[in-house]
């Protein structure tokens, strides 16, 4: 059952994968393959060395590797996903007892780790060459209040600089809608993540900033595919709402104030992950007559 759910998530990510390869070229596919292979092989090796048991059918590492690769820019050095995968397997999955026991989302942890170790990634990596001219990260413009550098249409279709699988908003939403309709993910998490983000954007930058800030970076991708992870998100209804609002608000604050660059959204998710068990404890259903 778990493998089926993870398989459906990977299928839902396929439109974003295709859009990423179309927008960024063949090297994007190479980055994704290296990321998936690294995560899978490191997990097999780690399980063999520590637990003396290897489950070759466990596809959780393939899903995590794909997510990590999709959040990386196409020009990233090819050893980045290898280092990120090794960190996530050793310190996020193995240290907590293996698959299904981790407190933090492995792919988000790997991406945040890379962002910190490699100085938050130089924004020059998040560039795109179109018709011989170099397009720089939208965040560079939006940080200064210039929301006219990129159209909403270009951001919706994904023809802007960013992570391989995070720029095409329509591809992400198609996949996310499929997961919601098939009851694989909880719609409340992406919905209230967006609400939390929008509230902070309005307070500090005005309503005009909501869509430009929300549609760049990796916020929508993370809201749909990472924040909804069963293992690292609350299982209670109100816990999920508070968790999502907190993630969205933190992600917006990090984006607006330029904290942690492109890695801010992943740090925001890890903070929310850390509070998920507490939220479940606070909002767990009480039996009738419970004192």
N, C-alpha and C positions, 0 to 999 in steps of 0.2 A: 504493500500500500504506500509506504513512504517513497519507495523508488518510483512508483507511478506518479506521485505528486511532483517529485523533483523532475521527472521526465517531462511533465506537462509545463513546468516553469521554463525548462530549457526550450521547449517548443514555442512557448510564448515569447521568448527572447529572440527567436529566429528572425522576425522582421527587422529588429534593431541590428542584428548581426549583418543581414543583407544590406541594409541601408548604410551601415558603417563601411563595409567593403566597397560599395558603390561610390560613396563620398570620398573615401580616403585611399582607395586602391589596394593592390595585392599585399602590401606590407602590413596592412591592418589584419589580414587573415593570418599572416605569419606570427604577429604578436599574440593573437588569440590562441593559435595552436601551441605556441611555446608556453603560454600561461596555463592552459588546460593540462598539457603533458607534465609540466613541472609539479602542479598541485597533485595530480594523480600519482605520479611516481614517488614523490616525497611521502605521501600518505601511506602507500604500500610499504615502502622501505621502513618508515617509522613504526608502523604497526608490527612488522615482522621483527624488528629489533627489540621493541619494548614488550609487546603482548604475545609474540610468537604466533600470531594469527593474522592471516591476510584474507580479506574479503574482496576479491577482484570485481564483484558485482556492485559494490558500494559506489554509487555515482555521485555522492555528495561532493567529493573532491573535484569531479568534473564540472559540476554546477558552480562551485566556488571559483575554480580556475577561469571559467568562462566569464563570470561576473567581474573578476579582477581585471582580465584582459580588456573587457569592454569599457572600463573606467580609465584606461591608460590612453595617452595621446599616441598617434600613429608613429611619431618620430622618436619614441622613447627608446633608450638603449635596450637591447634585447636581454640583458642580464637583469633588468629591473623586475620583470615578472617572476624570474627564477628566485631572486632574493625575497621578494614578497611572499611567494608561495612557501618557501622554506620557513620563514618567520611564522606564518599563519599555522602551518602544520605543527611545528614544534611548540610554539608558545600560546596558541589560541585553542587548538584542538587537543593535542597530546597532553598538555599540561592540565587540562580540565577533565581528562578521562576519555577523550575520543569523540567520535561522531555523536551528535545529539546531546552532549553534556556541556558544550561550550557556552560561556556567558555572553560572548561578543560574536557578532557576525564575522566569519573568517575572512571573506573577501574585503569587507570594509576595513577590517583590522590591517590586512596586508597593504591596502591602498593608503591608509592613514600612516602606517609605518614608513612606507616609501616616501610619502610626502614630507615627513619629519626628517628622516635620515638624509634625503637628498634635497634639503632646504625647500621643502614644499613644492618641488618641481619648478623649474624656471618657466614662466609663462610663455617663453619663446617656443617651448615644446608644443604648446597648444596653439599652433598656427596652421594655416592651410593655404596651399598655393592654388590659385584659380586664375586661369587665363594669363599666366606669367607673373601675376602680382601676388604678394604675400598678404593674407588676411590674418590679423592678430586676434587674440582672444577677446570676445565681447566684454569680458570683465574689465579689461583695460579701459574701455570707453565708459561702461556703465558706472564704474567707480567714481567717475567725474561728472556723473549726471547726464552724459550724452547718450540718449536712447535712440538716436536716429541712425547710428552707424550700421545697424543691422535691422532688417525688416522682420516683423513677426512671421511672415511667410517663410523666409529663409531659415529661421530658427525652428519653425514647425516641421519643415522638410529635412532639416539637418545639414544644410550646406554652409555650416559655420564651423570655426575651430572648436575643438573640444575632445572629450574622450571618444574612442572609436564607436562605442555603442550607445552613447548618451546624448548625442546631438539631435537625432531625428525624433522629435516629440510625437509625431503621428505614429511612428513605428512602435514606440514604447506604449502609447495609449491603446493601440490595437491589441498588443500582447496583454496589457493589463486588463483590458475589458474582457478578453477571453478568459483570463484567470478568475475574474470576479463573477462572470456569468456561470462558469463551471464550478464555482464555490471552492476554488483552490486557495484564494487569498481573501482576507477580510477587507471589504471596501472602505471601512471606517478609517483604516490606517492611512492610505493615500489621501483620502478626503480631508481628514482633520490635520494631516501634515501640511496640506496646501492652505487650509484655513489659518493655521498657526503662522505659516510663512507670510501670508497676505497681511495679517494683522500687524506684524512687525514692519513689513515693507511700507504700509500706509503710514504708520506712526513716524518713521524716520525719513522716508523718501517720497511719500505721497502715492496716491493710487496709480499714477502713471508708471511707477517703477515695478508694479507687481509682476506683470507678464514678462518683461525683459529679464528681470532678475530670476524669476522662477524657471524660465525656459532655457537658461544657460547654465553652464556647469553641469553637475550630475544630479541635481535635486530631484527631478521627476523620475529619473531612472532609479535612484536610491529609494524613493518613496514607494514605488511599485514593486521592485524586485528584491530589495535588501531589507527595508524596514518591516516587511511583511513576513520575514523568516519565522517559521513556527517556533524554533528553538530559542531565539533571542528576543522575541516580542511577547507581551503579556497575553495570557489566554482568557482573561476576564474582559467583559465588554467595556466597562468604564476604565479599566486599566489600559486597554488599547487606545481609548480616546485620549486620555491624559498623556500617554506615551507618545502618540502621534503629534499632539499639539506641542509638546516639549521639543520633540525633534524638529518640527517645522520652524518653531520660534528660534531655536538655537542656530539652525542652518541659515536663517535670514540674518540674524545678528552677525554671524561670522562673515557672511557674504557682504553685507552693507559696510562693515567696518574693516574689511580686508584682512581679517584674522585668518592665518593659516592658508591663504591663497585658495587654490583649487581643492585643497584637502579639507577645508572647513566642514563641508557637508558630511564627510565620513567621520570626523571627530564628533560632530553633533549626534550622529547615529550611535556611536559607541557610548556616549554619555547616556543617551536614552536606553540603550541595551542594559547598561549597568543598573538602571532603576527598575527594569521590568519585573524582577522577582519581588521587589518591595511593593510595586503597584498591584501585583497579583495578590499579595498578602493582605493589602489594605482593602481591596475590592472583592475578595473571595466571598462566595455566597454563604450566608449564615443559616444554619438549620433553625427551624421554628423552636423558640424557647431557649436559644443559645445565649449564654451569659459570657 
